[in-house]
Amino acid sequence: MDSVMAVVGLGSNLGDSLGLANMAVESIAMLPEVRLIACSRWYRTHPVGPPQPDYLNGCLLLETTLSAPGLLTALQAIETQAQRQRLIHWGPRTLDLDLILYADLIINSPTLTVPHPHFHERGFVLIPLVEIYPQGRDPLTGKTIAALAQEITPEGISLWPVADAPETRPGVALDSLLPEPPR
């Protein structure tokens, strides 16, 4: 199989979120048939769903020869390693790894939907994703990630306040997307 580009969204709001996120990035980078191309900065985001703590969110850009179901299986194994439990829909979690995009494919199966539903309207995905893959396209609309990011309101999203966050790869200027820091 030829290699394809894939996007993984990462989230955590239980336990040592930064430690779990860094473990996930290292684990994904070590997967056979996967090459980590870029990692966004980490963001603090307000949750979607029931009341719960804020999330640490980010995105990864990968090149892989794994099939989409094969990559999903590998991501779910990493979630299990982080003691992910699926108790409440959109509830808190130690680690959430979502396959957001896989090449330009549209997949609708009982176990996998790509592009990930609602990614195009979620700031916690688009803000980190535009950093590392602004030229990527939503296969459903044909819009670039950069164009989609301009359509959302980045309320409740700020940079994760840590010195040891991953280095951001070149993307687009985020000044126009991020809210002003509180004064």
C-alpha positions as CSV (number, residue, x, y, z in Angstrom):
1,M,0.0,0.0,0.0
2,D,1.2,3.5,-0.8
3,S,1.6,5.9,2.1
4,V,-1.2,8.4,2.9
5,M,-1.5,11.5,5.1
6,A,-3.7,11.1,8.2
7,V,-4.7,13.4,11.0
8,V,-5.2,12.4,14.6
9,G,-6.9,14.6,17.1
10,L,-5.8,14.2,20.7
11,G,-7.6,15.1,23.9
12,S,-7.3,14.5,27.6
13,N,-9.0,15.9,30.7
14,L,-8.4,13.3,33.4
15,G,-5.1,12.5,35.2
16,D,-1.8,13.9,34.0
17,S,-3.1,15.2,30.7
18,L,0.2,16.6,29.5
19,G,2.0,13.4,30.4
20,L,-0.6,11.3,28.7
21,A,-0.5,13.4,25.6
22,N,3.2,13.2,25.4
23,M,3.1,9.4,25.9
24,A,0.5,9.2,23.1
25,V,2.7,11.2,20.7
26,E,5.7,9.0,21.5
27,S,3.6,5.8,21.1
28,I,2.2,6.9,17.8
29,A,5.6,7.9,16.5
30,M,6.9,4.4,17.3
31,L,4.1,2.6,15.5
32,P,5.3,0.5,12.5
33,E,4.2,1.9,9.2
34,V,3.6,5.4,10.7
35,R,5.8,8.5,10.4
36,L,5.0,11.5,12.6
37,I,5.2,14.5,10.4
38,A,4.0,17.3,12.8
39,C,2.5,17.9,16.2
40,S,0.6,21.0,17.0
41,R,1.0,23.0,20.2
42,W,-1.3,21.9,23.1
43,Y,-4.4,23.9,23.8
44,R,-6.7,24.3,26.8
45,T,-10.3,24.0,25.6
46,H,-13.7,24.1,27.2
47,P,-15.5,20.7,27.0
48,V,-18.4,19.7,24.8
49,G,-20.9,17.5,26.6
50,P,-21.7,17.1,30.3
51,P,-20.0,19.3,33.0
52,Q,-16.3,18.3,33.3
53,P,-12.8,19.7,33.5
54,D,-11.2,21.6,30.6
55,Y,-9.4,19.5,28.0
56,L,-5.8,19.5,26.7
57,N,-6.2,19.2,22.9
58,G,-3.9,19.0,19.9
59,C,-3.5,17.4,16.5
60,L,-0.9,15.2,14.8
61,L,-0.1,14.9,11.1
62,L,1.0,11.4,10.1
63,E,2.2,9.6,7.0
64,T,1.2,5.9,7.1
65,T,0.8,2.7,5.1
66,L,-1.7,1.3,7.7
67,S,-5.3,1.1,6.5
68,A,-7.7,3.4,8.2
69,P,-9.2,0.5,10.3
70,G,-5.6,-0.6,11.1
71,L,-4.6,2.9,12.3
72,L,-7.8,3.2,14.4
73,T,-7.0,-0.2,16.1
74,A,-3.5,1.1,16.9
75,L,-4.9,4.3,18.3
76,Q,-7.5,2.5,20.5
77,A,-4.7,0.3,21.9
78,I,-2.8,3.4,22.9
79,E,-6.0,4.7,24.6
80,T,-6.4,1.4,26.4
81,Q,-2.7,1.8,27.6
82,A,-3.8,5.1,29.1
83,Q,-6.7,3.4,30.9
84,R,-9.4,5.1,28.7
85,Q,-12.9,4.1,29.8
86,R,-15.9,4.8,27.7
87,L,-18.6,5.4,30.4
88,I,-20.4,8.6,29.3
89,H,-20.8,9.8,25.7
90,W,-18.7,13.0,25.4
91,G,-17.7,12.4,29.0
92,P,-14.3,13.0,30.6
93,R,-11.4,10.8,29.6
94,T,-7.8,10.1,30.2
95,L,-7.0,10.0,26.5
96,D,-9.0,10.4,23.3
97,L,-7.4,9.7,20.0
98,D,-9.6,10.4,17.0
99,L,-8.9,9.7,13.4
100,I,-10.0,13.0,11.9
101,L,-8.8,12.6,8.3
102,Y,-7.4,9.7,6.3
103,A,-6.1,10.8,2.8
104,D,-9.1,12.1,1.0
105,L,-11.3,9.2,1.8
106,I,-14.9,9.2,3.1
107,I,-15.6,6.2,5.3
108,N,-18.9,5.3,6.9
109,S,-18.8,2.0,8.6
110,P,-20.2,0.7,11.9
111,T,-16.8,1.2,13.6
112,L,-15.3,4.2,11.7
113,T,-16.4,7.5,10.3
114,V,-13.9,9.6,8.4
115,P,-13.8,12.5,8.2
116,H,-14.6,12.6,11.9
117,P,-18.1,13.9,12.4
118,H,-18.4,17.6,13.3
119,F,-14.6,18.2,13.1
120,H,-15.2,21.0,10.6
121,E,-17.1,23.0,13.3
122,R,-15.0,22.2,16.3
123,G,-12.4,24.8,17.3
124,F,-10.6,22.3,19.5
125,V,-9.7,20.4,16.3
126,L,-9.4,23.2,13.8
127,I,-7.2,25.6,15.8
128,P,-4.4,23.0,16.4
129,L,-4.9,21.4,13.0
130,V,-4.5,24.7,11.0
131,E,-1.0,25.0,12.6
132,I,0.3,21.8,11.0
133,Y,-1.9,21.1,8.0
134,P,-3.6,24.4,6.7
135,Q,-3.6,23.0,3.1
136,G,-5.4,19.8,4.1
137,R,-8.9,19.4,2.8
138,D,-12.2,18.2,4.1
139,P,-13.2,15.6,1.6
140,L,-16.9,16.3,2.1
141,T,-16.8,20.1,1.4
142,G,-13.5,20.4,-0.4
143,K,-12.6,23.4,1.9
144,T,-9.1,23.7,3.2
145,I,-8.4,23.4,6.9
146,A,-7.3,27.1,6.8
147,A,-10.7,28.1,5.3
148,L,-12.6,26.0,7.9
149,A,-10.7,27.5,10.7
150,Q,-11.7,31.0,9.6
151,E,-15.4,29.9,9.9
152,I,-15.3,29.0,13.6
153,T,-15.3,31.1,16.8
154,P,-12.3,30.2,18.9
155,E,-14.1,30.9,22.2
156,G,-12.8,28.9,25.2
157,I,-9.5,28.0,23.4
158,S,-6.1,29.1,24.7
159,L,-2.6,27.8,24.6
160,W,-1.8,25.2,27.3
161,P,0.3,27.1,29.8
162,V,3.4,24.9,29.9
163,A,7.0,25.4,29.0
164,D,7.5,21.8,27.8
165,A,4.8,21.7,25.2
166,P,5.8,20.3,21.8
167,E,7.4,22.5,19.2
168,T,4.9,23.7,16.6
169,R,5.7,23.1,13.0
170,P,5.2,25.9,10.5
171,G,1.6,26.6,9.6
172,V,-0.4,29.8,9.5
173,A,-0.4,32.7,11.9
174,L,-2.9,32.1,14.7
175,D,-3.1,35.6,16.0
176,S,-6.3,36.1,14.1
177,L,-7.8,32.9,15.4
178,L,-6.9,32.9,19.1
179,P,-8.8,35.1,21.6
180,E,-6.9,37.9,23.3
181,P,-5.3,36.7,26.6
182,P,-7.0,38.0,29.7
183,R,-5.5,41.2,31.1
